[in-house]
């Protein structure tokens, strides 16, 4: 008996050693067509913490792998992302990867539409992705410019408070902006402060149109924009750039990353300033004010094992704005965002993540040069537990729970310490029914402290045949009234009798039904897609069209649930590789927004938008040339304006126009770059003084940069 116990112990010891044996995968990454080795290709093990960049000889090594099945992913900008299953069983493995050039990386990984990693070509929810190299080559530093360049039916207009967005006929309060899947606090008339988003350290931007409330909550009736930041893969990297253009506009960026053993860190800082310009001498609200912006972000990562990943993040933002209007104080915008998450990977296909994110956005009035007075203070807290489980090779499940708390104090709106709390549970099933057909279906249960429970379903299907992909989706949207819409009492800063905008505590939640259908053709360096959508919103919340006169000749408008509204449209997108070095793309959007009560279209809505890009990218041994020609086309528009003194409303007809720009980047030895650009090449001048376009005319740009 004693002898048998010894044998059993020895057997268990070797079994344990085998199960926990540490193996490695190594090899070389090169260009299939020429055999040229690729330095800086990213090689990672899917659903683990392991990932490295290839060295100057194109070599990589992944260590610390236990016995089991793994999926190796290799990515490099301009080349088709590769994935390969590898079985590790007690020995080191050698695996080389030959990558192919492509203008459209349909194997690129996206996460926003499903909260799980999927290849772009296999996402049932139609998703667009903008890679960081596209932003660099096109000399884009601003999120608004990035979205207008690539996404059909997106437009940003200049307003008194900054930039205001519409997406597919939807106002900005229905579109959620995320940083690594986390919401951002603060808004002005539905728009967030877009200058908060620093594009210097991002990996890509992902955009999903339409209601996505199953995964992202009540505000996503119109869509989701998710900014994904990059993670360090090199022992040490650093980049810095400077750009100068008209009106003393300056932009500076600095980013450094490091990865040593189990620790990695990504630090990014930016500083922008401009002296501004007047679009209309007679109207100070049509002015780009003098501004300066400072932003700092730091993301830390600790991976004690291949199964456990712990991350923390912190960011700080500060913007000073000098208002020329006598009725407005100078302003300081400030934001502090922090959070953390821990992910445990049970194996290559199952994981659990716990996270917390807090964001505090504050607006200060400079009542005196050295005295700040709080005008708006918005705090947002979000805790989440999220699980990804593969129940079968054809069935995976995402399940999660969230705690969301928002607090608002806004003296300018006469709001004092108002709060809103939601508890949420959600689940999403991903079914691969056949090799050609896959379906995603989800349900979100939202409990609001005032409006109680609400259920919102969502379903998407994708069918592939030949080189065609068909996608169809239905989603219910649900948006509770914001704290401002319920409680504000704001005096509109205009001359004449006092005018106020009042909140309404009796508002009902907005609900929507969203339908979409798309067809995509992808073959031999060409992708072409046509997508149609229909978004029907009920209990639309908006300021009343008429006012009531109260004692003291006070004119009061109030938020109310107006009648139903319908947004419908068609998007066309084409991207093609014209030659080995030349790529062309274009997008066209037709949009219509109708008030169902009157049967009339809303004003301030363009029915036609389009964009075009021509990219030239060629590399030599120690030199790379990137050139981009971009044009944006804007259809006719109508805008209802109220005279500040007489209160009479007149309709302003806005003409169609186009804006063109050209950018060129020269890169030497992969480390140094020089950028040159001309924006608004045709020198379009807006005769309305900025209501039709925020451009001041033709501008020139020069930039320098370095990276190691």
C-alpha positions as CSV (number, residue, x, y, z in Angstrom):
1,X,0.0,0.0,0.0
2,X,2.9,2.3,0.9
3,X,4.6,1.5,-2.4
4,X,1.5,2.2,-4.4
5,X,1.1,5.6,-2.6
6,X,4.7,6.5,-3.6
7,X,3.9,5.6,-7.3
8,X,0.7,7.6,-7.2
9,X,2.6,10.6,-5.7
10,X,5.3,10.4,-8.4
11,X,2.6,10.2,-11.1
12,X,0.7,13.2,-9.8
13,X,4.0,15.2,-9.5
14,X,4.9,14.6,-13.2
15,X,1.3,15.2,-14.2
16,X,1.3,18.5,-12.4
17,X,4.7,19.4,-13.9
18,X,3.4,18.6,-17.4
19,X,0.2,20.7,-16.9
20,X,2.2,23.7,-15.6
21,X,5.2,23.3,-17.9
22,X,6.4,26.6,-19.3
23,X,6.8,26.6,-23.1
24,X,7.6,29.2,-25.7
25,X,6.7,30.1,-29.2
26,X,9.2,31.9,-31.4
27,X,9.9,32.8,-35.0
28,X,10.1,35.4,-37.6
29,X,7.6,37.8,-39.3
30,X,8.3,38.9,-42.8
31,X,6.5,40.3,-45.9
32,X,5.3,37.4,-48.1
33,X,5.9,39.1,-51.5
34,X,9.5,40.2,-50.9
35,X,10.7,38.3,-47.9
36,X,11.6,41.6,-46.1
37,X,11.6,41.2,-42.4
38,X,9.1,43.3,-40.4
39,X,10.3,45.2,-37.4
40,X,7.5,46.3,-35.0
41,X,4.9,43.8,-35.9
42,X,2.7,43.0,-33.0
43,X,2.6,39.3,-32.0
44,X,0.2,38.3,-29.2
45,X,-1.6,35.4,-27.7
46,X,-5.4,35.9,-27.8
47,X,-7.2,36.1,-24.5
48,X,-3.9,36.2,-22.5
49,X,-1.6,39.0,-21.3
50,X,1.2,37.9,-23.6
51,X,2.3,40.1,-26.4
52,X,5.6,41.4,-28.0
53,X,6.9,43.4,-30.9
54,X,9.3,42.0,-33.4
55,X,12.9,43.2,-33.3
56,X,14.9,44.7,-36.2
57,X,15.5,41.2,-37.5
58,X,11.7,40.5,-37.5
59,X,12.1,38.0,-34.7
60,X,9.8,37.5,-31.7
61,X,9.5,35.1,-28.7
62,X,6.5,34.4,-26.5
63,X,7.3,32.7,-23.2
64,X,5.4,31.5,-20.1
65,X,2.9,29.4,-22.0
66,X,1.4,26.4,-20.2
67,X,0.3,23.3,-22.1
68,X,-2.9,23.9,-24.1
69,X,-4.5,25.4,-27.2
70,X,-3.7,29.0,-28.1
71,X,-4.5,31.4,-30.9
72,X,-1.5,33.5,-32.1
73,X,-2.4,36.9,-33.6
74,X,0.0,38.9,-35.8
75,X,-0.8,42.5,-36.9
76,X,1.1,45.3,-38.8
77,X,-0.4,48.4,-40.4
78,X,-1.0,48.0,-44.1
79,X,-0.9,44.2,-43.9
80,X,-3.6,41.6,-43.4
81,X,-3.9,40.6,-39.7
82,X,-3.2,36.9,-39.2
83,X,-4.5,34.4,-36.6
84,X,-3.3,30.8,-36.2
85,X,-4.2,28.1,-33.7
86,X,-1.2,26.5,-32.0
87,X,-1.1,23.5,-29.7
88,X,1.5,23.6,-26.9
89,X,2.4,20.3,-25.2
90,X,5.7,20.4,-23.3
91,X,8.1,21.6,-26.0
92,X,9.1,24.9,-27.5
93,X,7.6,25.7,-30.9
94,X,8.9,27.6,-33.9
95,X,6.4,29.4,-36.1
96,X,7.1,32.0,-38.9
97,X,4.4,34.3,-40.3
98,X,4.4,35.6,-43.9
99,X,2.1,38.7,-44.1
100,X,0.4,40.0,-47.2
101,X,-0.2,43.6,-48.2
102,X,-3.8,44.9,-48.1
103,X,-5.6,48.2,-48.3
104,X,-8.5,46.9,-46.3
105,X,-7.6,44.8,-43.3
106,X,-10.8,42.7,-42.9
107,X,-9.0,40.6,-40.2
108,X,-8.5,43.7,-38.0
109,X,-9.8,43.2,-34.5
110,X,-12.7,45.3,-33.2
111,X,-14.5,45.0,-29.8
112,X,-17.2,47.8,-29.7
113,X,-20.1,46.2,-31.4
114,X,-20.0,43.0,-29.3
115,X,-17.7,43.7,-26.3
116,X,-15.7,40.7,-27.5
117,X,-12.7,40.6,-29.9
118,X,-13.9,39.8,-33.5
119,X,-12.4,40.2,-36.9
120,X,-14.0,43.1,-38.7
121,X,-15.3,40.8,-41.5
122,X,-17.0,38.6,-38.8
123,X,-18.9,41.3,-36.9
124,X,-22.7,41.0,-37.4
125,X,-23.0,44.6,-36.1
126,X,-21.7,46.9,-38.9
127,X,-18.6,48.6,-37.5
128,X,-16.1,51.1,-38.9
129,X,-12.5,51.3,-37.7
130,X,-10.0,54.1,-38.1
131,X,-6.4,53.0,-37.4
132,X,-3.9,55.3,-35.8
133,X,-1.6,55.2,-38.8
134,X,-4.4,56.5,-41.0
135,X,-4.7,59.5,-38.5
136,X,-0.9,60.0,-38.6
137,X,-0.7,59.9,-42.4
138,X,-3.6,62.3,-42.8
139,X,-2.2,64.6,-40.1
140,X,-5.3,64.4,-37.9
141,X,-5.1,65.4,-34.2
142,X,-8.7,66.0,-33.5
143,X,-11.5,63.4,-33.0
144,X,-14.0,65.6,-34.9
145,X,-11.8,65.8,-37.9
146,X,-11.2,62.0,-37.8
147,X,-14.9,61.2,-37.8
148,X,-15.8,63.6,-40.5
149,X,-13.0,62.2,-42.7
150,X,-14.2,58.6,-42.6
151,X,-17.8,58.2,-41.3
152,X,-20.7,59.0,-43.6
153,X,-23.5,61.3,-42.2
154,X,-21.3,62.9,-39.5
155,X,-21.0,66.6,-39.3
156,X,-19.5,69.0,-36.7
157,X,-20.7,72.6,-36.6
158,X,-19.1,75.6,-34.9
159,X,-21.2,76.9,-32.0
160,X,-20.8,79.3,-29.1
161,X,-19.6,76.5,-26.8
162,X,-17.4,74.7,-29.3
163,X,-18.2,71.9,-31.8
164,X,-21.6,70.4,-32.1
165,X,-22.2,67.0,-33.8
166,X,-24.9,65.2,-35.7
167,X,-24.7,61.6,-36.8
168,X,-27.2,60.1,-39.2
169,X,-29.8,62.8,-38.2
170,X,-29.2,62.1,-34.5
171,X,-28.4,64.9,-32.1
172,X,-25.2,64.6,-30.0
173,X,-26.9,63.6,-26.7
174,X,-27.8,60.3,-28.3
175,X,-24.2,59.3,-29.2
176,X,-21.9,57.9,-26.5
177,X,-18.1,58.6,-26.6
178,X,-16.0,56.0,-24.8
179,X,-12.3,55.7,-23.9
180,X,-11.5,52.0,-23.8
181,X,-15.1,51.2,-23.4
182,X,-15.6,53.7,-20.5
183,X,-18.1,56.6,-20.6
184,X,-17.0,60.2,-20.3
185,X,-18.7,62.8,-18.1
186,X,-19.8,66.3,-19.0
187,X,-21.8,67.8,-21.8
188,X,-23.1,71.1,-23.2
189,X,-26.3,71.0,-25.1
190,X,-25.6,67.3,-25.6
191,X,-22.0,67.8,-26.9
192,X,-19.0,66.7,-24.9
193,X,-15.8,68.6,-24.9
194,X,-14.2,66.9,-27.9
195,X,-10.8,68.4,-27.3
196,X,-10.5,66.1,-24.2
197,X,-9.7,63.2,-26.5
198,X,-6.0,63.0,-27.2
199,X,-5.3,61.0,-30.4
200,X,-1.5,60.8,-29.7
201,X,-1.7,57.5,-27.9
202,X,-4.6,55.7,-29.5
203,X,-4.6,52.4,-31.4
204,X,-7.8,52.9,-33.3
205,X,-11.3,54.5,-33.2
206,X,-14.3,52.2,-33.6
207,X,-17.8,53.5,-34.6
208,X,-21.1,51.6,-34.4
209,X,-24.2,53.4,-35.6
210,X,-27.7,53.0,-34.2
211,X,-29.1,51.9,-30.9
212,X,-26.5,49.9,-28.9
213,X,-28.3,50.0,-25.6
214,X,-27.9,46.3,-24.8
215,X,-24.2,46.8,-24.2
216,X,-23.7,50.5,-23.6
217,X,-26.8,52.0,-21.9
218,X,-29.4,54.6,-22.3
219,X,-27.7,57.3,-24.3
220,X,-26.7,55.1,-27.3
221,X,-29.8,55.6,-29.4
222,X,-27.7,57.1,-32.2
223,X,-24.4,55.3,-31.9
224,X,-21.1,54.6,-30.1
225,X,-17.7,56.0,-30.7
226,X,-15.0,54.0,-28.8
227,X,-11.4,55.3,-28.7
228,X,-9.0,52.4,-28.1
229,X,-5.6,53.3,-26.6
230,X,-2.4,51.5,-27.5
231,X,-0.5,49.2,-25.2
232,X,3.3,49.1,-25.0
233,X,5.0,46.1,-26.6
234,X,8.6,47.4,-26.7
235,X,11.0,47.7,-23.8
236,X,11.1,51.4,-24.3
237,X,9.6,53.8,-26.9
238,X,9.2,57.5,-27.2
239,X,7.7,59.9,-29.7
240,X,7.3,63.7,-29.8
241,X,5.8,66.1,-32.4
242,X,5.1,69.7,-32.9
243,X,2.8,71.4,-35.4
244,X,2.2,75.1,-36.3
245,X,-0.5,76.7,-38.5
246,X,-2.3,80.0,-39.0
247,X,-3.6,82.1,-36.1
248,X,-0.6,81.0,-34.0
249,X,-2.2,77.6,-33.7
250,X,0.3,75.2,-32.1
251,X,0.1,71.5,-31.2
252,X,2.6,69.5,-29.2
253,X,2.5,65.8,-28.4
254,X,4.7,63.6,-26.3
255,X,4.3,59.9,-25.7
256,X,6.5,57.3,-24.0
257,X,5.9,53.6,-23.3
258,X,7.8,50.9,-21.6
259,X,7.4,47.2,-21.0
260,X,9.7,45.5,-18.5
261,X,8.9,42.0,-17.4
262,X,5.4,42.0,-15.8
263,X,5.1,45.8,-15.8
264,X,4.2,48.2,-18.6
265,X,3.3,51.9,-18.7
266,X,2.1,54.4,-21.3
267,X,2.4,58.1,-20.6
268,X,1.1,60.7,-23.0
269,X,1.0,64.5,-22.8
270,X,-0.3,67.2,-25.1
271,X,-0.5,71.0,-25.3
272,X,-2.6,73.0,-27.8
273,X,-3.1,76.7,-28.2
274,X,-4.6,79.1,-30.7
275,X,-5.1,82.9,-30.9
276,X,-8.5,82.2,-32.6
277,X,-10.3,84.1,-35.3
278,X,-13.6,85.8,-36.0
279,X,-16.0,84.3,-38.4
280,X,-18.4,87.2,-38.0
281,X,-17.4,90.6,-36.7
282,X,-21.0,91.4,-35.7
283,X,-21.6,88.2,-33.8
284,X,-19.2,87.1,-31.1
285,X,-20.9,83.7,-30.9
286,X,-19.5,82.8,-34.3
287,X,-15.9,83.0,-33.2
288,X,-13.1,80.6,-32.5
289,X,-12.0,82.0,-29.2
290,X,-8.4,82.1,-27.9
291,X,-7.8,78.8,-26.2
292,X,-5.0,76.7,-24.6
293,X,-5.3,73.1,-23.7
294,X,-3.1,70.8,-21.6
295,X,-3.8,67.1,-21.3
296,X,-2.0,64.3,-19.5
297,X,-2.8,60.6,-19.3
298,X,-1.0,57.6,-17.8
299,X,-2.0,53.9,-18.1
300,X,-0.2,51.2,-16.0
301,X,-0.4,47.5,-16.5
302,X,0.7,44.6,-14.3
303,X,0.6,41.0,-15.6
304,X,1.7,38.7,-12.8
305,X,0.9,35.7,-15.1
306,X,-0.4,34.9,-18.5
307,X,-3.9,34.6,-17.0
308,X,-4.1,37.7,-14.9
309,X,-4.1,41.3,-16.2
310,X,-4.4,44.3,-13.9
311,X,-4.7,47.8,-15.3
312,X,-5.0,51.3,-13.9
313,X,-5.5,54.7,-15.7
314,X,-5.4,58.3,-14.8
315,X,-5.9,61.4,-17.0
316,X,-6.0,65.2,-16.4
317,X,-7.3,67.8,-18.8
318,X,-7.4,71.6,-18.5
319,X,-8.6,74.2,-21.1
320,X,-8.6,78.0,-20.8
321,X,-10.9,79.9,-23.0
322,X,-11.1,83.7,-23.4
323,X,-14.7,84.7,-24.4
324,X,-15.0,87.9,-26.3
325,X,-18.7,88.2,-25.6
326,X,-19.4,90.7,-22.8
327,X,-22.2,88.4,-21.5
328,X,-19.8,85.5,-20.9
329,X,-17.0,85.1,-18.4
330,X,-13.7,83.7,-19.5
331,X,-13.8,79.9,-18.8
332,X,-11.6,77.1,-17.6
333,X,-12.7,73.5,-18.4
334,X,-11.1,70.8,-16.2
335,X,-11.5,67.0,-16.1
336,X,-10.0,64.3,-13.9
337,X,-10.6,60.7,-15.0
338,X,-9.4,57.6,-13.2
339,X,-10.1,53.9,-13.0
340,X,-8.9,50.3,-13.0
341,X,-9.7,46.8,-14.1
342,X,-8.6,43.3,-13.5
343,X,-9.1,40.5,-16.0
344,X,-8.7,36.8,-15.4
345,X,-8.4,34.5,-18.4
346,X,-9.5,30.9,-17.6
347,X,-8.3,29.8,-21.0
348,X,-8.0,31.1,-24.5
349,X,-11.8,31.6,-24.8
350,X,-13.2,32.3,-21.3
351,X,-12.5,35.4,-19.1
352,X,-13.9,37.5,-16.3
353,X,-13.3,41.3,-15.9
354,X,-14.0,43.6,-13.0
355,X,-13.7,47.3,-13.5
356,X,-14.3,50.8,-12.0
357,X,-14.2,54.1,-13.8
358,X,-14.8,57.6,-12.4
359,X,-14.9,60.9,-14.3
360,X,-15.2,64.4,-12.9
361,X,-15.8,67.2,-15.4
362,X,-15.9,70.8,-14.1
363,X,-16.4,74.2,-15.7
364,X,-15.1,77.3,-13.9
365,X,-15.9,80.9,-14.6
366,X,-13.0,83.3,-14.2
367,X,-14.9,86.0,-12.4
368,X,-11.6,87.7,-11.6
369,X,-8.2,86.9,-13.2
370,X,-7.1,84.9,-10.1
371,X,-10.5,83.7,-8.9
372,X,-12.5,80.7,-10.2
373,X,-16.2,80.1,-9.6
374,X,-17.7,76.7,-10.3
375,X,-20.3,76.9,-13.0
376,X,-20.9,73.2,-13.8
377,X,-19.7,70.1,-11.9
378,X,-20.6,66.6,-13.3
379,X,-19.4,63.4,-11.6
380,X,-19.8,60.0,-13.2
381,X,-19.0,56.6,-11.6
382,X,-19.4,53.2,-13.3
383,X,-18.6,49.8,-11.8
384,X,-18.9,46.7,-14.0
385,X,-18.4,42.9,-13.9
386,X,-18.2,41.3,-17.3
387,X,-17.8,37.7,-18.3
388,X,-17.0,36.1,-21.7
389,X,-17.7,32.4,-21.9
390,X,-17.6,30.0,-24.8
391,X,-20.3,27.5,-24.1
392,X,-19.5,25.6,-27.3
393,X,-17.5,26.1,-30.5
394,X,-20.6,27.7,-32.0
395,X,-21.9,29.5,-29.0
396,X,-20.4,32.2,-26.8
397,X,-22.0,34.3,-24.1
398,X,-21.3,37.8,-22.7
399,X,-23.0,38.5,-19.4
400,X,-22.5,41.5,-17.1
401,X,-23.8,43.8,-14.4
402,X,-23.2,47.5,-13.9
403,X,-23.6,50.2,-11.3
404,X,-23.9,53.7,-12.7
405,X,-24.1,56.9,-10.6
406,X,-24.2,60.5,-11.8
407,X,-24.0,63.6,-9.7
408,X,-24.6,67.2,-11.0
409,X,-24.1,70.6,-9.4
410,X,-24.6,73.4,-11.9
411,X,-25.1,77.0,-10.5
412,X,-25.5,78.3,-14.0
413,X,-28.5,75.9,-14.3
414,X,-29.7,76.4,-10.7
415,X,-29.0,72.7,-10.0
416,X,-27.7,71.7,-6.6
417,X,-26.5,68.2,-5.9
418,X,-28.9,66.2,-8.1
419,X,-28.1,62.5,-8.5
420,X,-29.2,59.6,-10.7
421,X,-28.5,55.9,-10.1
422,X,-28.9,52.9,-12.4
423,X,-28.4,49.2,-11.8
424,X,-28.0,47.2,-14.9
425,X,-27.7,43.5,-15.9
426,X,-27.2,42.4,-19.5
427,X,-26.4,39.3,-21.6
428,X,-25.6,38.7,-25.2
429,X,-25.6,35.4,-27.0
430,X,-23.3,34.9,-30.1
431,X,-24.4,32.0,-32.2
432,X,-22.6,30.6,-35.2
433,X,-25.5,28.7,-36.8
434,X,-23.7,27.6,-39.9
435,X,-20.4,28.5,-41.6
436,X,-22.4,31.2,-43.5
437,X,-24.9,32.4,-40.9
438,X,-24.2,33.9,-37.5
439,X,-26.6,35.7,-35.1
440,X,-26.1,37.9,-32.0
441,X,-29.0,38.5,-29.7
442,X,-28.9,40.4,-26.4
443,X,-31.1,41.8,-23.6
444,X,-30.4,44.7,-21.2
445,X,-32.4,45.2,-18.0
446,X,-32.0,48.7,-16.6
447,X,-33.3,49.8,-13.2
448,X,-33.5,53.5,-12.7
449,X,-34.2,54.9,-9.2
450,X,-37.1,57.0,-10.6
451,X,-38.3,55.2,-13.7
452,X,-37.8,51.6,-12.4
453,X,-37.2,48.7,-14.7
454,X,-37.0,48.7,-18.5
455,X,-35.9,45.9,-20.9
456,X,-34.3,46.6,-24.2
457,X,-33.6,43.7,-26.7
458,X,-31.2,43.8,-29.6
459,X,-30.5,41.3,-32.4
460,X,-28.1,41.2,-35.4
461,X,-27.6,38.6,-38.1
462,X,-24.9,38.2,-40.7
463,X,-25.0,35.9,-43.8
464,X,-22.1,35.3,-46.1
465,X,-22.3,34.0,-49.7
466,X,-19.5,34.2,-52.2
467,X,-17.8,37.6,-51.7
468,X,-21.0,39.2,-50.3
469,X,-21.8,39.8,-46.6
470,X,-25.4,40.7,-45.6
471,X,-26.1,42.2,-42.2
472,X,-29.4,43.0,-40.6
473,X,-30.1,44.4,-37.1
474,X,-32.9,45.5,-34.8
475,X,-32.4,47.2,-31.5
476,X,-34.6,49.0,-29.0
477,X,-33.2,52.2,-27.5
478,X,-34.0,53.6,-24.1
479,X,-32.8,57.0,-22.7
480,X,-33.9,58.4,-19.4
481,X,-34.1,62.2,-19.1
482,X,-30.8,63.8,-18.1
483,X,-30.4,65.7,-14.8
484,X,-30.3,69.0,-16.8
485,X,-33.4,68.2,-18.7
486,X,-35.3,67.5,-15.4
487,X,-34.0,70.2,-13.1
488,X,-32.3,73.1,-14.9
489,X,-33.4,76.7,-15.0
490,X,-31.0,78.6,-17.2
491,X,-31.1,82.2,-18.3
492,X,-30.2,82.5,-21.9
493,X,-27.5,85.2,-22.3
494,X,-29.2,87.5,-24.8
495,X,-30.1,91.1,-24.7
496,X,-33.7,92.3,-24.1
497,X,-36.3,90.8,-21.8
498,X,-35.1,87.9,-19.6
499,X,-35.3,84.5,-21.4
500,X,-35.1,81.2,-19.5
501,X,-34.9,77.5,-20.4
502,X,-36.6,75.3,-17.7
503,X,-36.3,71.7,-16.9
504,X,-39.3,69.4,-16.4
505,X,-39.4,66.7,-13.7
506,X,-42.4,65.0,-15.4
507,X,-40.5,64.1,-18.5
508,X,-40.9,60.5,-19.8
509,X,-38.0,58.4,-21.0
510,X,-37.3,58.4,-24.7
511,X,-37.5,55.1,-26.6
512,X,-36.6,54.1,-30.1
513,X,-36.8,51.3,-32.6
514,X,-33.8,51.0,-34.8
515,X,-33.6,48.8,-38.0
516,X,-30.7,48.5,-40.4
517,X,-29.7,46.4,-43.4
518,X,-26.4,46.4,-45.2
519,X,-24.7,44.6,-48.1
520,X,-20.9,44.4,-48.3
521,X,-18.7,43.3,-51.2
522,X,-15.1,42.5,-50.5
523,X,-12.7,41.0,-52.9
524,X,-9.2,41.6,-54.3
525,X,-8.5,44.9,-52.5
526,X,-12.0,46.3,-53.0
527,X,-14.7,46.8,-50.4
528,X,-18.0,48.4,-51.2
529,X,-21.0,48.5,-48.9
530,X,-24.5,49.9,-48.9
531,X,-26.4,50.3,-45.6
532,X,-29.9,51.6,-45.0
533,X,-31.3,52.4,-41.6
534,X,-34.5,53.6,-39.9
535,X,-34.6,55.1,-36.4
536,X,-37.9,55.9,-34.8
537,X,-37.8,57.8,-31.5
538,X,-40.8,58.2,-29.3
539,X,-41.3,60.8,-26.5
540,X,-38.5,62.9,-28.0
541,X,-37.2,65.4,-25.5
542,X,-36.6,68.9,-26.8
543,X,-37.1,72.5,-25.8
544,X,-40.6,73.8,-26.6
545,X,-41.2,75.7,-29.8
546,X,-43.2,78.4,-28.0
547,X,-42.7,80.3,-24.8
548,X,-44.9,81.4,-21.9
549,X,-44.7,84.9,-20.5
550,X,-44.3,85.0,-16.7
551,X,-44.5,88.0,-14.3
552,X,-41.7,90.5,-14.9
553,X,-41.9,89.9,-18.7
554,X,-39.9,86.7,-18.3
555,X,-40.0,84.5,-21.4
556,X,-39.8,80.9,-20.5
557,X,-39.2,77.9,-22.7
558,X,-39.3,74.4,-21.1
559,X,-38.2,70.9,-22.0
560,X,-41.0,68.6,-23.0
561,X,-41.8,65.3,-24.6
562,X,-42.6,66.2,-28.1
563,X,-44.1,63.9,-30.7
564,X,-42.3,61.1,-32.5
565,X,-39.4,61.7,-34.9
566,X,-38.0,59.5,-37.6
567,X,-34.5,59.4,-39.0
568,X,-33.8,57.3,-42.1
569,X,-31.0,57.2,-44.6
570,X,-28.6,55.3,-46.8
571,X,-24.8,55.2,-46.6
572,X,-22.5,54.2,-49.4
573,X,-18.8,53.4,-48.7
574,X,-16.1,52.3,-51.2
575,X,-12.4,51.6,-50.6
576,X,-10.2,50.3,-53.3
577,X,-6.5,49.7,-54.0
578,X,-5.9,51.5,-57.3
579,X,-2.3,50.4,-57.5
580,X,0.3,49.0,-55.1
581,X,0.9,52.4,-53.6
582,X,-2.3,54.3,-54.2
583,X,-5.6,53.7,-52.3
584,X,-8.9,55.5,-52.9
585,X,-12.0,55.7,-50.7
586,X,-15.3,57.5,-50.7
587,X,-18.4,57.7,-48.6
588,X,-21.8,59.2,-49.4
589,X,-24.8,59.7,-47.0
590,X,-28.4,60.6,-47.6
591,X,-30.3,61.5,-44.5
592,X,-33.9,62.5,-43.7
593,X,-35.3,63.6,-40.3
594,X,-39.0,64.0,-40.0
595,X,-41.3,65.3,-37.3
596,X,-44.1,62.7,-37.3
597,X,-46.6,65.1,-35.8
598,X,-46.3,67.7,-38.6
599,X,-45.0,65.5,-41.4
600,X,-42.3,68.1,-42.0
601,X,-38.5,67.7,-42.1
602,X,-36.5,69.3,-39.3
603,X,-34.5,72.3,-40.1
604,X,-30.7,72.4,-39.4
605,X,-30.3,69.0,-41.0
606,X,-28.3,68.3,-44.2
607,X,-29.8,65.7,-46.4
608,X,-26.6,65.0,-48.3
609,X,-23.0,64.5,-47.0
610,X,-20.0,62.9,-48.8
611,X,-16.3,62.5,-48.4
612,X,-13.4,61.3,-50.5
613,X,-9.8,60.3,-49.8
614,X,-6.8,59.5,-52.1
615,X,-3.8,58.0,-50.2
616,X,-0.4,57.4,-51.6
617,X,2.0,55.4,-49.4
618,X,5.4,54.2,-50.6
619,X,8.4,53.0,-48.7
620,X,12.1,52.8,-49.6
621,X,15.0,51.5,-47.4
622,X,15.4,54.6,-45.3
623,X,12.5,56.8,-46.5
624,X,8.7,56.7,-46.6
625,X,6.4,59.1,-48.3
626,X,2.7,59.5,-47.4
627,X,0.4,61.8,-49.3
628,X,-3.4,62.4,-48.7
629,X,-5.9,64.4,-50.7
630,X,-9.2,64.7,-48.9
631,X,-12.5,66.4,-49.8
632,X,-15.7,66.8,-47.8
633,X,-19.0,67.7,-49.4
634,X,-21.9,69.3,-47.5
635,X,-25.4,69.6,-49.0
636,X,-27.9,72.4,-48.6
637,X,-29.3,73.2,-45.1
638,X,-31.8,75.5,-43.4
639,X,-31.3,77.1,-40.1
640,X,-34.0,78.9,-38.0
641,X,-32.5,81.9,-36.2
642,X,-34.1,84.1,-33.5
643,X,-33.3,87.8,-33.4
644,X,-31.8,88.5,-30.0
645,X,-33.8,91.8,-29.6
646,X,-37.1,91.3,-31.5
647,X,-37.4,87.6,-30.8
648,X,-38.5,87.1,-34.4
649,X,-37.6,83.8,-36.1
650,X,-36.2,83.9,-39.6
651,X,-35.0,81.0,-41.8
652,X,-31.5,81.1,-43.1
653,X,-30.8,79.1,-46.3
654,X,-27.3,77.6,-46.3
655,X,-25.7,76.7,-49.6
656,X,-23.9,73.5,-50.4
657,X,-20.1,73.6,-50.4
658,X,-17.0,71.5,-50.3
659,X,-13.7,71.6,-48.3
660,X,-10.5,70.2,-49.6
661,X,-7.1,69.6,-47.9
662,X,-3.8,68.1,-48.8
663,X,-1.2,66.6,-46.4
664,X,2.2,65.2,-47.0
665,X,4.4,63.2,-44.6
666,X,8.1,62.5,-45.1
667,X,9.6,59.8,-42.8
668,X,13.3,59.3,-42.6
669,X,14.9,56.1,-41.2
670,X,11.5,55.3,-39.6
671,X,12.3,57.7,-36.8
672,X,12.0,61.3,-38.1
673,X,9.1,62.9,-39.9
674,X,8.3,66.2,-41.5
675,X,4.6,67.1,-42.2
676,X,3.3,69.7,-44.6
677,X,-0.3,70.6,-45.3
678,X,-2.8,72.9,-46.9
679,X,-6.4,73.0,-45.5
680,X,-9.3,74.5,-47.4
681,X,-7.4,74.5,-50.6
682,X,-10.1,76.3,-52.6
683,X,-10.3,79.0,-49.9
684,X,-14.0,78.7,-49.3
685,X,-15.4,81.6,-47.3
686,X,-18.7,81.2,-45.5
687,X,-20.9,84.2,-46.5
688,X,-23.1,83.6,-43.4
689,X,-20.3,84.4,-41.0
690,X,-19.8,80.8,-39.7
691,X,-23.3,79.3,-39.6
692,X,-22.6,77.1,-42.6
693,X,-19.0,76.3,-41.9
694,X,-16.5,77.0,-39.1
695,X,-13.5,77.4,-41.5
696,X,-11.7,80.8,-41.5
697,X,-10.4,80.2,-45.1
698,X,-7.2,78.6,-46.5
699,X,-4.6,77.7,-43.8
700,X,-1.2,76.2,-44.0
701,X,0.5,73.7,-41.6
702,X,4.0,72.4,-40.9
703,X,5.0,69.8,-38.4
704,X,8.1,67.9,-37.1
705,X,8.3,64.7,-35.2
706,X,10.6,62.0,-33.8
707,X,9.9,58.5,-32.5
708,X,12.1,55.6,-31.2
